[in-house]
Amino acid sequence: MKKLHFSIEINAPVKKVWSTMLDDATYRQWTKAFGQEGYFKGDWNKGSKILFLSQDAETGKESGMVSEIAENRPNEFVSIKHVGVMVDGVEDTTSEEAKKWAQAFENYTFTKKDGKTTVDVDIDVADDYVAMFSDMWPKGLKELKKLTETT
């Protein structure tokens, strides 16, 4: 497991950045940078189960991450703990692939200064996915910035 860090400054108030990043409709927009239309099922409340998913165009089955919200301090910090994977519509927390992600965290920190917001993303990534996420996260954050600053 590797730890990765990404950061971006967005010319918008923290409340707007927070809602653009985490509200369903805009989440679906900025996460397109990850290659598929992503969405979540669940909510961002501390202790809640949340699924981060995409749907296979041919089968209609969902795949993605099975997670829980470890911490949520609105407009400041949210921590996601991954506990497994979703494969072809089935939650999996026991296979070798699921174990690669178990106990991995994805943390978003929002810092406001002079009307701007810095978003810091710190994630634990299974070794096989470091290159992929190193490429995708900066693209996702650029989309978040563009979406937040233009709406």
Secondary structure by P-SEA (a helix, b strand, c coil): cbbbbbbbbbcccaaaaaaaaccaaaaaaaaccccccccccccccccbbbbbccccccccbbbbbbbbbcccccccbbbbbbcbbbcccccccccaaaaacccbbbbbbbbbcccbbbbbbbbbbccccaaaaaacaaaaaaaaaaaaacc
